[in-house]
Structures are given as structure tokens and as C-alpha cells.
């Protein structure tokens, strides 16, 4: 329907001009030429009425045929190429229309027909000798009109071809780039899946004996307490008292390190799952605010003396993103917990220090960014390249598993097609930036 409309629009331009020029030729006594021009307009109207809706193929053929033949007949009626102002040039619209709106093969046929009429007109004797030649001014204007009209149509169709070709080239480039990205993601996903299976197998094998270690260490502590209580005030050697205290202390250390090992195993299992959970539309600002509060209260529960200034700078135009909210929440909780830990550690060592964490959201042209900035001690340049590696941590031994940022990186990059980057200066703090793409991967427009 759209193609038929564009073709009829292009061929309607000479149809309107035919009315004007037919009237001019009739005024100067060229009745047959005027009839040719009016016939083209009448033919156009009839074709639009009869074939336009029910028979699109017949419509196209007859319309192209009329556009090819009628200018030739007008040229013959006006006495040749020069006397007619080169009106046959208008016939070139038909093969061009076939090239754009039909097929290249059909366009070749129409163009050969145009050449045959153009060459044949040179050898065809004048069918009608005009009784009164047209004034030179009218002939010149008519020639300029024919050349100008044909040139406009040629330029418009060539321009359309170039634009469509540029669009197609851009689409191919984008598809190729998307293919490369998808290929890299598939390769990375395969690697992570293999690593995940290995990690899960190791973690499960470690977890069973680790459960026995944790259970029996707790039981040993209880037994040591029970033995001390039963002995009560009974007199027994000091060596026995020290031995019981050492046994209890050793059991506590085993229990503490066993719990840490259990936390590492749980993190390994989380890392091995690699899923992103259920996807749904979620308000980014609301989600960020929720996890800022959650991380703050969690830190306050473990460190009652913890205080920090939290600055929220939310871009109201961010809107909703189709994502896995629970997984993004895990990422935010990890980043915020690390930020709170960094400023708390610095506050313990510097008396005049004012800890602060700034959380901002921003909608850019092609992505949504979430920034978590702290004014903690920062991260040394030698460590920045390892920050997202599994089991790497800047925290003291016993306070971190080293899997939080690695898991967060996987969730953002592999699960949501985004990026997770870090900027830091020693003594100035660190900024973690989460970007989630707009459009294909999730932003709800409107």
C-alpha cells in the first residue's frame, strides 16, 4: 500500500503538469498535443479509481506504461524533440519508478523501452505538422520544465537510494557489532559456566566435612564449659585449669575460622549459580534508596558506633528498568557495605575525619549510571587491576571472602549487559560506577 502510494504520488506530478501544459497547447492551436497531455491526466485518474485498490499489479503496470508512452505521443504531436521541448525526457520517470518500486529486472525492461522510443523518435516522420509553431519562449520554458522535472525525480530517487543504503549499512554494522558482543558474551558465559560447575563441586565437597568441623567445635566449647562448671570449686592442679582454658580457646578459634570458611563456601556457591533471577520493571531510584537504608542499618547493627553522612543525588528522569531487582540489589548491597566499611576504618584511625558516602543515579543517552562514592582511604593503583578478581580482597584476613565484587561484576556484565568500573585516588576515596544499557536490555521509555 505504501509503495503504491509513493509511485502514484511521483506519477501524479506530471499528471498535474499535463493539465496546465495541455491547456497552453490548446490555446496555441496544438489540439492533438493538448489531447495527449489531457489523456495522461485522465488515464491517471481512471487507473487510480479502477485498479488502485483491487489490482495493485495492474495498477502499477498501466501507470508505468502511461508514463512512458504519453510523453512520446506528445513529442510526435508537437513535431519532434526540439519542437516539443524534449517532453520525452519525462518518460524516464517510468523506468526509474520501476527500479525503485518494482524490481531491477522489470526496471531494465522499462528502460530498454524508453531507449527504443527515444531512438525511434528520430526516425519517425512527423505525424502531425503543427499549423502554428509555438513561440520560442513557450518552447524554452517547456524544455526547462521537462528537464527540471525529470532532474528532480532522478535526484529524489537517487537521494532515497543513498539514504536507504546508508541506513542498511548502519544496520549491518550494528548487527555485526552486536554479533561480536554476543559472541564474546557467549564465550565468557561458557567459561563462567565451566568455572561455576567446578566451584560448585569443590564447595559441596568442602561443605560436608566443614559442617562436622563447625558442629564439633561448638560442641567442644559447650563440653569445656560443662566440665569447668562440674569441677566447680573442686581443687585440681593449675595445669588442668590452664589446659581446659586452652582447649576452650582453641575450640573457639576453630569455630570462628570454621564459620569464616563456611561463609567462603556459601559465597562460592552463590558465585557458581550465575543466574540473574526473575526480570521485571523496577524503579531504579526506589531500589537504590531501599538498599542504601538496608546497608546502613546492617552496618549499624554490627558496629553500633558507626556514623556516616549519606548524600543521595537521584536523577528523576531515570524511571524504570527491566532487570533482576534482587541481583542488582545484591550488587548495591555489596558496594554500599564496602563503602561503609572503608569510611568506618578510616574514621577509627583519624580523629578529625568526617565519613561520607554519596550515592547518585544518572540517565545518559544510552545508559543509566549508578555511582557509589566514599571518602575513605582509597585503593592503591597496584591493586586496582585485581579488584574484580575472585578471592581478591583489600580487607584484613578474616573479614572478607573476596567474592563480593567478582560476583557483582558478573551480575552486571554477564547478566545485564552493563559495566562495573572503579575510580580511586589514595587518600581521596573510591567510586564504583554501575552502568545499565538503555533500550534493548531494559529501559522502559515513557
TORKOL-4160 file (C-alpha; in steps of 0.2 Angstrom, whole numbers, padded with zeros to 4 digits, m for minus):
446
<pt num="1" X="0000" Y="0000" Z="0000"/>
<pt num="2" X="0014" Y="0012" Z="0004"/>
<pt num="3" X="0024" Y="0008" Z="m0012"/>
<pt num="4" X="0008" Y="0010" Z="m0022"/>
<pt num="5" X="0005" Y="0027" Z="m0014"/>
<pt num="6" X="0023" Y="0033" Z="m0017"/>
<pt num="7" X="0023" Y="0028" Z="m0035"/>
<pt num="8" X="0006" Y="0036" Z="m0038"/>
<pt num="9" X="0012" Y="0052" Z="m0029"/>
<pt num="10" X="0028" Y="0053" Z="m0041"/>
<pt num="11" X="0017" Y="0050" Z="m0057"/>
<pt num="12" X="0004" Y="0062" Z="m0051"/>
<pt num="13" X="0017" Y="0076" Z="m0053"/>
<pt num="14" X="0017" Y="0076" Z="m0072"/>
<pt num="15" X="m0002" Y="0072" Z="m0072"/>
<pt num="16" X="m0005" Y="0089" Z="m0064"/>
<pt num="17" X="0008" Y="0097" Z="m0075"/>
<pt num="18" X="m0001" Y="0089" Z="m0090"/>
<pt num="19" X="m0017" Y="0099" Z="m0087"/>
<pt num="20" X="m0008" Y="0115" Z="m0087"/>
<pt num="21" X="0003" Y="0112" Z="m0102"/>
<pt num="22" X="m0012" Y="0104" Z="m0111"/>
<pt num="23" X="m0022" Y="0120" Z="m0109"/>
<pt num="24" X="m0007" Y="0130" Z="m0115"/>
<pt num="25" X="m0005" Y="0120" Z="m0131"/>
<pt num="26" X="m0024" Y="0120" Z="m0134"/>
<pt num="27" X="m0023" Y="0139" Z="m0133"/>
<pt num="28" X="m0009" Y="0139" Z="m0146"/>
<pt num="29" X="m0019" Y="0128" Z="m0158"/>
<pt num="30" X="m0010" Y="0111" Z="m0154"/>
<pt num="31" X="m0026" Y="0101" Z="m0151"/>
<pt num="32" X="m0018" Y="0084" Z="m0153"/>
<pt num="33" X="m0004" Y="0088" Z="m0141"/>
<pt num="34" X="m0016" Y="0095" Z="m0129"/>
<pt num="35" X="m0027" Y="0079" Z="m0130"/>
<pt num="36" X="m0011" Y="0069" Z="m0127"/>
<pt num="37" X="m0007" Y="0078" Z="m0111"/>
<pt num="38" X="m0025" Y="0078" Z="m0105"/>
<pt num="39" X="m0026" Y="0059" Z="m0109"/>
<pt num="40" X="m0012" Y="0056" Z="m0097"/>
<pt num="41" X="m0021" Y="0065" Z="m0083"/>
<pt num="42" X="m0037" Y="0056" Z="m0087"/>
<pt num="43" X="m0028" Y="0039" Z="m0088"/>
<pt num="44" X="m0020" Y="0043" Z="m0071"/>
<pt num="45" X="m0037" Y="0046" Z="m0063"/>
<pt num="46" X="m0045" Y="0031" Z="m0071"/>
<pt num="47" X="m0031" Y="0020" Z="m0066"/>
<pt num="48" X="m0032" Y="0026" Z="m0048"/>
<pt num="49" X="m0050" Y="0023" Z="m0047"/>
<pt num="50" X="m0051" Y="0006" Z="m0056"/>
<pt num="51" X="m0035" Y="m0003" Z="m0052"/>
<pt num="52" X="m0029" Y="0007" Z="m0037"/>
<pt num="53" X="m0036" Y="m0005" Z="m0023"/>
<pt num="54" X="m0041" Y="m0021" Z="m0031"/>
<pt num="55" X="m0027" Y="m0024" Z="m0043"/>
<pt num="56" X="m0011" Y="m0017" Z="m0037"/>
<pt num="57" X="0000" Y="m0026" Z="m0050"/>
<pt num="58" X="m0011" Y="m0020" Z="m0065"/>
<pt num="59" X="m0011" Y="m0003" Z="m0057"/>
<pt num="60" X="0007" Y="m0002" Z="m0057"/>
<pt num="61" X="0009" Y="m0009" Z="m0075"/>
<pt num="62" X="m0003" Y="0003" Z="m0083"/>
<pt num="63" X="0003" Y="0018" Z="m0073"/>
<pt num="64" X="0021" Y="0015" Z="m0079"/>
<pt num="65" X="0015" Y="0012" Z="m0097"/>
<pt num="66" X="0005" Y="0028" Z="m0097"/>
<pt num="67" X="0020" Y="0037" Z="m0090"/>
<pt num="68" X="0031" Y="0030" Z="m0104"/>
<pt num="69" X="0020" Y="0032" Z="m0119"/>
<pt num="70" X="0010" Y="0048" Z="m0117"/>
<pt num="71" X="0026" Y="0059" Z="m0117"/>
<pt num="72" X="0032" Y="0051" Z="m0133"/>
<pt num="73" X="0015" Y="0054" Z="m0141"/>
<pt num="74" X="0015" Y="0072" Z="m0136"/>
<pt num="75" X="0033" Y="0074" Z="m0144"/>
<pt num="76" X="0026" Y="0066" Z="m0160"/>
<pt num="77" X="0011" Y="0078" Z="m0160"/>
<pt num="78" X="0022" Y="0093" Z="m0157"/>
<pt num="79" X="0034" Y="0089" Z="m0171"/>
<pt num="80" X="0049" Y="0081" Z="m0164"/>
<pt num="81" X="0061" Y="0083" Z="m0150"/>
<pt num="82" X="0066" Y="0101" Z="m0151"/>
<pt num="83" X="0048" Y="0107" Z="m0155"/>
<pt num="84" X="0041" Y="0098" Z="m0141"/>
<pt num="85" X="0054" Y="0105" Z="m0128"/>
<pt num="86" X="0061" Y="0087" Z="m0125"/>
<pt num="87" X="0045" Y="0081" Z="m0117"/>
<pt num="88" X="0050" Y="0063" Z="m0120"/>
<pt num="89" X="0063" Y="0066" Z="m0106"/>
<pt num="90" X="0048" Y="0064" Z="m0094"/>
<pt num="91" X="0046" Y="0046" Z="m0099"/>
<pt num="92" X="0062" Y="0042" Z="m0090"/>
<pt num="93" X="0051" Y="0043" Z="m0074"/>
<pt num="94" X="0044" Y="0026" Z="m0078"/>
<pt num="95" X="0060" Y="0015" Z="m0078"/>
<pt num="96" X="0065" Y="0025" Z="m0063"/>
<pt num="97" X="0049" Y="0021" Z="m0054"/>
<pt num="98" X="0050" Y="0003" Z="m0059"/>
<pt num="99" X="0068" Y="0002" Z="m0052"/>
<pt num="100" X="0063" Y="0009" Z="m0035"/>
<pt num="101" X="0045" Y="0002" Z="m0033"/>
<pt num="102" X="0045" Y="m0014" Z="m0044"/>
<pt num="103" X="0061" Y="m0024" Z="m0047"/>
<pt num="104" X="0078" Y="m0022" Z="m0055"/>
<pt num="105" X="0073" Y="m0034" Z="m0069"/>
<pt num="106" X="0057" Y="m0025" Z="m0073"/>
<pt num="107" X="0066" Y="m0009" Z="m0072"/>
<pt num="108" X="0078" Y="m0015" Z="m0086"/>
<pt num="109" X="0064" Y="m0019" Z="m0097"/>
<pt num="110" X="0056" Y="m0002" Z="m0095"/>
<pt num="111" X="0072" Y="0007" Z="m0098"/>
<pt num="112" X="0075" Y="m0003" Z="m0114"/>
<pt num="113" X="0058" Y="0003" Z="m0119"/>
<pt num="114" X="0062" Y="0021" Z="m0115"/>
<pt num="115" X="0078" Y="0020" Z="m0126"/>
<pt num="116" X="0068" Y="0012" Z="m0140"/>
<pt num="117" X="0056" Y="0026" Z="m0140"/>
<pt num="118" X="0069" Y="0039" Z="m0138"/>
<pt num="119" X="0079" Y="0032" Z="m0153"/>
<pt num="120" X="0064" Y="0028" Z="m0163"/>
<pt num="121" X="0058" Y="0046" Z="m0162"/>
<pt num="122" X="0072" Y="0052" Z="m0173"/>
<pt num="123" X="0067" Y="0041" Z="m0187"/>
<pt num="124" X="0048" Y="0043" Z="m0186"/>
<pt num="125" X="0041" Y="0055" Z="m0198"/>
<pt num="126" X="0031" Y="0069" Z="m0191"/>
<pt num="127" X="0013" Y="0063" Z="m0189"/>
<pt num="128" X="0006" Y="0080" Z="m0187"/>
<pt num="129" X="0013" Y="0096" Z="m0194"/>
<pt num="130" X="0009" Y="0110" Z="m0182"/>
<pt num="131" X="m0001" Y="0123" Z="m0191"/>
<pt num="132" X="0006" Y="0137" Z="m0180"/>
<pt num="133" X="0023" Y="0134" Z="m0171"/>
<pt num="134" X="0024" Y="0138" Z="m0153"/>
<pt num="135" X="0033" Y="0154" Z="m0148"/>
<pt num="136" X="0051" Y="0151" Z="m0144"/>
<pt num="137" X="0048" Y="0157" Z="m0126"/>
<pt num="138" X="0035" Y="0144" Z="m0123"/>
<pt num="139" X="0046" Y="0130" Z="m0131"/>
<pt num="140" X="0061" Y="0136" Z="m0120"/>
<pt num="141" X="0050" Y="0136" Z="m0104"/>
<pt num="142" X="0043" Y="0119" Z="m0108"/>
<pt num="143" X="0060" Y="0112" Z="m0111"/>
<pt num="144" X="0067" Y="0119" Z="m0095"/>
<pt num="145" X="0051" Y="0112" Z="m0086"/>
<pt num="146" X="0054" Y="0094" Z="m0093"/>
<pt num="147" X="0072" Y="0094" Z="m0089"/>
<pt num="148" X="0069" Y="0101" Z="m0072"/>
<pt num="149" X="0055" Y="0089" Z="m0068"/>
<pt num="150" X="0065" Y="0074" Z="m0074"/>
<pt num="151" X="0080" Y="0080" Z="m0064"/>
<pt num="152" X="0071" Y="0082" Z="m0048"/>
<pt num="153" X="0063" Y="0065" Z="m0049"/>
<pt num="154" X="0080" Y="0057" Z="m0053"/>
<pt num="155" X="0088" Y="0067" Z="m0039"/>
<pt num="156" X="0074" Y="0062" Z="m0027"/>
<pt num="157" X="0076" Y="0043" Z="m0031"/>
<pt num="158" X="0095" Y="0044" Z="m0031"/>
<pt num="159" X="0094" Y="0053" Z="m0014"/>
<pt num="160" X="0082" Y="0040" Z="m0007"/>
<pt num="161" X="0093" Y="0026" Z="m0013"/>
<pt num="162" X="0108" Y="0033" Z="m0005"/>
<pt num="163" X="0099" Y="0036" Z="0011"/>
<pt num="164" X="0092" Y="0019" Z="0011"/>
<pt num="165" X="0109" Y="0012" Z="0008"/>
<pt num="166" X="0117" Y="0022" Z="0022"/>
<pt num="167" X="0103" Y="0015" Z="0034"/>
<pt num="168" X="0106" Y="m0003" Z="0028"/>
<pt num="169" X="0125" Y="m0001" Z="0030"/>
<pt num="170" X="0122" Y="0006" Z="0048"/>
<pt num="171" X="0110" Y="m0008" Z="0052"/>
<pt num="172" X="0123" Y="m0021" Z="0046"/>
<pt num="173" X="0137" Y="m0013" Z="0056"/>
<pt num="174" X="0126" Y="m0013" Z="0071"/>
<pt num="175" X="0121" Y="m0031" Z="0069"/>
<pt num="176" X="0139" Y="m0035" Z="0066"/>
<pt num="177" X="0144" Y="m0026" Z="0082"/>
<pt num="178" X="0130" Y="m0034" Z="0092"/>
<pt num="179" X="0136" Y="m0051" Z="0085"/>
<pt num="180" X="0153" Y="m0048" Z="0091"/>
<pt num="181" X="0147" Y="m0043" Z="0108"/>
<pt num="182" X="0135" Y="m0058" Z="0109"/>
<pt num="183" X="0149" Y="m0070" Z="0104"/>
<pt num="184" X="0161" Y="m0063" Z="0117"/>
<pt num="185" X="0147" Y="m0064" Z="0130"/>
<pt num="186" X="0143" Y="m0082" Z="0125"/>
<pt num="187" X="0162" Y="m0087" Z="0126"/>
<pt num="188" X="0163" Y="m0078" Z="0143"/>
<pt num="189" X="0147" Y="m0087" Z="0149"/>
<pt num="190" X="0154" Y="m0104" Z="0144"/>
<pt num="191" X="0170" Y="m0100" Z="0154"/>
<pt num="192" X="0160" Y="m0094" Z="0169"/>
<pt num="193" X="0148" Y="m0109" Z="0167"/>
<pt num="194" X="0163" Y="m0121" Z="0167"/>
<pt num="195" X="0171" Y="m0112" Z="0182"/>
<pt num="196" X="0154" Y="m0112" Z="0191"/>
<pt num="197" X="0152" Y="m0131" Z="0189"/>
<pt num="198" X="0170" Y="m0133" Z="0196"/>
<pt num="199" X="0167" Y="m0121" Z="0210"/>
<pt num="200" X="0151" Y="m0129" Z="0215"/>
<pt num="201" X="0158" Y="m0146" Z="0215"/>
<pt num="202" X="0173" Y="m0141" Z="0226"/>
<pt num="203" X="0161" Y="m0131" Z="0238"/>
<pt num="204" X="0149" Y="m0145" Z="0240"/>
<pt num="205" X="0164" Y="m0157" Z="0244"/>
<pt num="206" X="0171" Y="m0145" Z="0256"/>
<pt num="207" X="0155" Y="m0141" Z="0265"/>
<pt num="208" X="0151" Y="m0158" Z="0271"/>
<pt num="209" X="0167" Y="m0160" Z="0282"/>
<pt num="210" X="0166" Y="m0142" Z="0286"/>
<pt num="211" X="0149" Y="m0144" Z="0294"/>
<pt num="212" X="0157" Y="m0158" Z="0305"/>
<pt num="213" X="0171" Y="m0146" Z="0310"/>
<pt num="214" X="0159" Y="m0132" Z="0314"/>
<pt num="215" X="0147" Y="m0143" Z="0324"/>
<pt num="216" X="0160" Y="m0152" Z="0334"/>
<pt num="217" X="0169" Y="m0136" Z="0338"/>
<pt num="218" X="0153" Y="m0129" Z="0345"/>
<pt num="219" X="0151" Y="m0145" Z="0354"/>
<pt num="220" X="0168" Y="m0144" Z="0361"/>
<pt num="221" X="0166" Y="m0127" Z="0368"/>
<pt num="222" X="0150" Y="m0132" Z="0377"/>
<pt num="223" X="0158" Y="m0148" Z="0384"/>
<pt num="224" X="0173" Y="m0137" Z="0390"/>
<pt num="225" X="0161" Y="m0125" Z="0399"/>
<pt num="226" X="0151" Y="m0140" Z="0406"/>
<pt num="227" X="0167" Y="m0148" Z="0413"/>
<pt num="228" X="0173" Y="m0132" Z="0421"/>
<pt num="229" X="0155" Y="m0130" Z="0429"/>
<pt num="230" X="0155" Y="m0148" Z="0435"/>
<pt num="231" X="0173" Y="m0146" Z="0443"/>
<pt num="232" X="0167" Y="m0130" Z="0451"/>
<pt num="233" X="0176" Y="m0127" Z="0467"/>
<pt num="234" X="0185" Y="m0144" Z="0467"/>
<pt num="235" X="0203" Y="m0142" Z="0470"/>
<pt num="236" X="0213" Y="m0148" Z="0454"/>
<pt num="237" X="0230" Y="m0144" Z="0448"/>
<pt num="238" X="0233" Y="m0127" Z="0440"/>
<pt num="239" X="0240" Y="m0136" Z="0425"/>
<pt num="240" X="0222" Y="m0144" Z="0422"/>
<pt num="241" X="0214" Y="m0127" Z="0424"/>
<pt num="242" X="0226" Y="m0120" Z="0411"/>
<pt num="243" X="0223" Y="m0135" Z="0399"/>
<pt num="244" X="0204" Y="m0133" Z="0400"/>
<pt num="245" X="0206" Y="m0114" Z="0396"/>
<pt num="246" X="0217" Y="m0118" Z="0381"/>
<pt num="247" X="0205" Y="m0132" Z="0375"/>
<pt num="248" X="0191" Y="m0120" Z="0376"/>
<pt num="249" X="0200" Y="m0106" Z="0367"/>
<pt num="250" X="0206" Y="m0117" Z="0353"/>
<pt num="251" X="0188" Y="m0123" Z="0351"/>
<pt num="252" X="0183" Y="m0105" Z="0349"/>
<pt num="253" X="0196" Y="m0102" Z="0336"/>
<pt num="254" X="0191" Y="m0117" Z="0326"/>
<pt num="255" X="0173" Y="m0112" Z="0327"/>
<pt num="256" X="0177" Y="m0094" Z="0321"/>
<pt num="257" X="0188" Y="m0099" Z="0307"/>
<pt num="258" X="0176" Y="m0113" Z="0303"/>
<pt num="259" X="0162" Y="m0100" Z="0301"/>
<pt num="260" X="0173" Y="m0090" Z="0290"/>
<pt num="261" X="0176" Y="m0105" Z="0279"/>
<pt num="262" X="0158" Y="m0108" Z="0279"/>
<pt num="263" X="0155" Y="m0090" Z="0273"/>
<pt num="264" X="0168" Y="m0093" Z="0259"/>
<pt num="265" X="0159" Y="m0109" Z="0253"/>
<pt num="266" X="0142" Y="m0100" Z="0253"/>
<pt num="267" X="0149" Y="m0086" Z="0243"/>
<pt num="268" X="0157" Y="m0099" Z="0231"/>
<pt num="269" X="0140" Y="m0107" Z="0229"/>
<pt num="270" X="0132" Y="m0091" Z="0225"/>
<pt num="271" X="0146" Y="m0087" Z="0213"/>
<pt num="272" X="0143" Y="m0103" Z="0204"/>
<pt num="273" X="0125" Y="m0101" Z="0201"/>
<pt num="274" X="0127" Y="m0086" Z="0190"/>
<pt num="275" X="0109" Y="m0083" Z="0187"/>
<pt num="276" X="0101" Y="m0066" Z="0187"/>
<pt num="277" X="0084" Y="m0071" Z="0194"/>
<pt num="278" X="0067" Y="m0065" Z="0188"/>
<pt num="279" X="0067" Y="m0050" Z="0177"/>
<pt num="280" X="0054" Y="m0036" Z="0179"/>
<pt num="281" X="0052" Y="m0017" Z="0178"/>
<pt num="282" X="0059" Y="m0009" Z="0194"/>
<pt num="283" X="0061" Y="0009" Z="0199"/>
<pt num="284" X="0080" Y="0012" Z="0199"/>
<pt num="285" X="0079" Y="0027" Z="0212"/>
<pt num="286" X="0067" Y="0017" Z="0224"/>
<pt num="287" X="0078" Y="0002" Z="0223"/>
<pt num="288" X="0094" Y="0011" Z="0226"/>
<pt num="289" X="0086" Y="0021" Z="0241"/>
<pt num="290" X="0080" Y="0004" Z="0248"/>
<pt num="291" X="0097" Y="m0004" Z="0248"/>
<pt num="292" X="0106" Y="0012" Z="0255"/>
<pt num="293" X="0095" Y="0011" Z="0270"/>
<pt num="294" X="0097" Y="m0008" Z="0271"/>
<pt num="295" X="0116" Y="m0007" Z="0270"/>
<pt num="296" X="0117" Y="0007" Z="0283"/>
<pt num="297" X="0106" Y="m0001" Z="0296"/>
<pt num="298" X="0115" Y="m0018" Z="0293"/>
<pt num="299" X="0132" Y="m0009" Z="0297"/>
<pt num="300" X="0124" Y="0000" Z="0312"/>
<pt num="301" X="0119" Y="m0017" Z="0319"/>
<pt num="302" X="0136" Y="m0024" Z="0318"/>
<pt num="303" X="0145" Y="m0008" Z="0323"/>
<pt num="304" X="0134" Y="0002" Z="0335"/>
<pt num="305" X="0147" Y="0017" Z="0335"/>
<pt num="306" X="0146" Y="0019" Z="0316"/>
<pt num="307" X="0141" Y="0036" Z="0309"/>
<pt num="308" X="0141" Y="0042" Z="0291"/>
<pt num="309" X="0134" Y="0056" Z="0281"/>
<pt num="310" X="0124" Y="0049" Z="0266"/>
<pt num="311" X="0121" Y="0060" Z="0251"/>
<pt num="312" X="0108" Y="0055" Z="0239"/>
<pt num="313" X="0108" Y="0063" Z="0222"/>
<pt num="314" X="0094" Y="0054" Z="0211"/>
<pt num="315" X="0090" Y="0059" Z="0193"/>
<pt num="316" X="0071" Y="0059" Z="0192"/>
<pt num="317" X="0072" Y="0055" Z="0174"/>
<pt num="318" X="0079" Y="0038" Z="0176"/>
<pt num="319" X="0062" Y="0029" Z="0178"/>
<pt num="320" X="0061" Y="0010" Z="0177"/>
<pt num="321" X="0072" Y="m0003" Z="0170"/>
<pt num="322" X="0068" Y="m0021" Z="0166"/>
<pt num="323" X="0081" Y="m0030" Z="0176"/>
<pt num="324" X="0083" Y="m0043" Z="0190"/>
<pt num="325" X="0080" Y="m0032" Z="0206"/>
<pt num="326" X="0086" Y="m0045" Z="0218"/>
<pt num="327" X="0103" Y="m0047" Z="0209"/>
<pt num="328" X="0105" Y="m0028" Z="0206"/>
<pt num="329" X="0101" Y="m0027" Z="0225"/>
<pt num="330" X="0115" Y="m0039" Z="0229"/>
<pt num="331" X="0127" Y="m0028" Z="0219"/>
<pt num="332" X="0121" Y="m0012" Z="0228"/>
<pt num="333" X="0122" Y="m0020" Z="0245"/>
<pt num="334" X="0140" Y="m0026" Z="0241"/>
<pt num="335" X="0146" Y="m0009" Z="0235"/>
<pt num="336" X="0137" Y="0001" Z="0249"/>
<pt num="337" X="0144" Y="m0011" Z="0263"/>
<pt num="338" X="0162" Y="m0009" Z="0256"/>
<pt num="339" X="0160" Y="0009" Z="0256"/>
<pt num="340" X="0153" Y="0010" Z="0274"/>
<pt num="341" X="0167" Y="m0002" Z="0279"/>
<pt num="342" X="0180" Y="0009" Z="0271"/>
<pt num="343" X="0174" Y="0025" Z="0279"/>
<pt num="344" X="0172" Y="0017" Z="0296"/>
<pt num="345" X="0190" Y="0010" Z="0296"/>
<pt num="346" X="0197" Y="0027" Z="0291"/>
<pt num="347" X="0186" Y="0035" Z="0305"/>
<pt num="348" X="0194" Y="0024" Z="0318"/>
<pt num="349" X="0211" Y="0029" Z="0313"/>
<pt num="350" X="0208" Y="0048" Z="0310"/>
<pt num="351" X="0200" Y="0058" Z="0324"/>
<pt num="352" X="0195" Y="0073" Z="0314"/>
<pt num="353" X="0189" Y="0064" Z="0299"/>
<pt num="354" X="0171" Y="0066" Z="0293"/>
<pt num="355" X="0165" Y="0050" Z="0284"/>
<pt num="356" X="0153" Y="0052" Z="0270"/>
<pt num="357" X="0146" Y="0041" Z="0256"/>
<pt num="358" X="0137" Y="0049" Z="0241"/>
<pt num="359" X="0125" Y="0039" Z="0230"/>
<pt num="360" X="0119" Y="0046" Z="0213"/>
<pt num="361" X="0109" Y="0040" Z="0198"/>
<pt num="362" X="0110" Y="0047" Z="0181"/>
<pt num="363" X="0101" Y="0044" Z="0165"/>
<pt num="364" X="0113" Y="0047" Z="0150"/>
<pt num="365" X="0109" Y="0045" Z="0131"/>
<pt num="366" X="0112" Y="0026" Z="0130"/>
<pt num="367" X="0113" Y="0020" Z="0148"/>
<pt num="368" X="0108" Y="0023" Z="0166"/>
<pt num="369" X="0123" Y="0025" Z="0179"/>
<pt num="370" X="0123" Y="0022" Z="0197"/>
<pt num="371" X="0138" Y="0029" Z="0207"/>
<pt num="372" X="0143" Y="0025" Z="0224"/>
<pt num="373" X="0157" Y="0036" Z="0231"/>
<pt num="374" X="0166" Y="0036" Z="0248"/>
<pt num="375" X="0179" Y="0047" Z="0255"/>
<pt num="376" X="0188" Y="0033" Z="0263"/>
<pt num="377" X="0207" Y="0029" Z="0261"/>
<pt num="378" X="0205" Y="0024" Z="0243"/>
<pt num="379" X="0213" Y="0009" Z="0233"/>
<pt num="380" X="0232" Y="0009" Z="0228"/>
<pt num="381" X="0235" Y="0009" Z="0210"/>
<pt num="382" X="0244" Y="m0008" Z="0210"/>
<pt num="383" X="0228" Y="m0016" Z="0217"/>
<pt num="384" X="0215" Y="m0008" Z="0205"/>
<pt num="385" X="0218" Y="m0021" Z="0191"/>
<pt num="386" X="0214" Y="m0036" Z="0203"/>
<pt num="387" X="0199" Y="m0028" Z="0212"/>
<pt num="388" X="0186" Y="m0038" Z="0202"/>
<pt num="389" X="0196" Y="m0055" Z="0203"/>
<pt num="390" X="0188" Y="m0069" Z="0213"/>
<pt num="391" X="0195" Y="m0071" Z="0231"/>
<pt num="392" X="0205" Y="m0055" Z="0230"/>
<pt num="393" X="0201" Y="m0043" Z="0244"/>
<pt num="394" X="0209" Y="m0027" Z="0252"/>
<pt num="395" X="0201" Y="m0031" Z="0269"/>
<pt num="396" X="0212" Y="m0039" Z="0283"/>
<pt num="397" X="0212" Y="m0058" Z="0284"/>
<pt num="398" X="0196" Y="m0065" Z="0291"/>
<pt num="399" X="0185" Y="m0050" Z="0287"/>
<pt num="400" X="0181" Y="m0054" Z="0268"/>
<pt num="401" X="0179" Y="m0068" Z="0256"/>
<pt num="402" X="0185" Y="m0059" Z="0241"/>
<pt num="403" X="0170" Y="m0064" Z="0231"/>
<pt num="404" X="0158" Y="m0050" Z="0233"/>
<pt num="405" X="0165" Y="m0038" Z="0219"/>
<pt num="406" X="0168" Y="m0053" Z="0207"/>
<pt num="407" X="0150" Y="m0059" Z="0209"/>
<pt num="408" X="0144" Y="m0041" Z="0207"/>
<pt num="409" X="0154" Y="m0039" Z="0191"/>
<pt num="410" X="0147" Y="m0055" Z="0184"/>
<pt num="411" X="0129" Y="m0050" Z="0188"/>
<pt num="412" X="0131" Y="m0033" Z="0179"/>
<pt num="413" X="0141" Y="m0038" Z="0164"/>
<pt num="414" X="0135" Y="m0055" Z="0160"/>
<pt num="415" X="0118" Y="m0054" Z="0167"/>
<pt num="416" X="0113" Y="m0037" Z="0162"/>
<pt num="417" X="0125" Y="m0032" Z="0148"/>
<pt num="418" X="0131" Y="m0017" Z="0158"/>
<pt num="419" X="0148" Y="m0012" Z="0165"/>
<pt num="420" X="0155" Y="m0011" Z="0183"/>
<pt num="421" X="0170" Y="0001" Z="0184"/>
<pt num="422" X="0180" Y="0009" Z="0198"/>
<pt num="423" X="0189" Y="0025" Z="0200"/>
<pt num="424" X="0200" Y="0029" Z="0215"/>
<pt num="425" X="0214" Y="0040" Z="0222"/>
<pt num="426" X="0223" Y="0036" Z="0238"/>
<pt num="427" X="0218" Y="0047" Z="0252"/>
<pt num="428" X="0203" Y="0053" Z="0242"/>
<pt num="429" X="0191" Y="0038" Z="0242"/>
<pt num="430" X="0184" Y="0027" Z="0229"/>
<pt num="431" X="0170" Y="0027" Z="0216"/>
<pt num="432" X="0161" Y="0012" Z="0209"/>
<pt num="433" X="0151" Y="0015" Z="0194"/>
<pt num="434" X="0137" Y="0003" Z="0188"/>
<pt num="435" X="0130" Y="0006" Z="0170"/>
<pt num="436" X="0115" Y="m0002" Z="0163"/>
<pt num="437" X="0111" Y="0000" Z="0145"/>
<pt num="438" X="0095" Y="0009" Z="0139"/>
<pt num="439" X="0084" Y="0001" Z="0126"/>
<pt num="440" X="0087" Y="m0017" Z="0121"/>
<pt num="441" X="0092" Y="m0023" Z="0138"/>
<pt num="442" X="0080" Y="m0014" Z="0148"/>
<pt num="443" X="0074" Y="0004" Z="0149"/>
<pt num="444" X="0056" Y="0007" Z="0148"/>
<pt num="445" X="0053" Y="0023" Z="0138"/>
<pt num="446" X="0039" Y="0035" Z="0143"/>
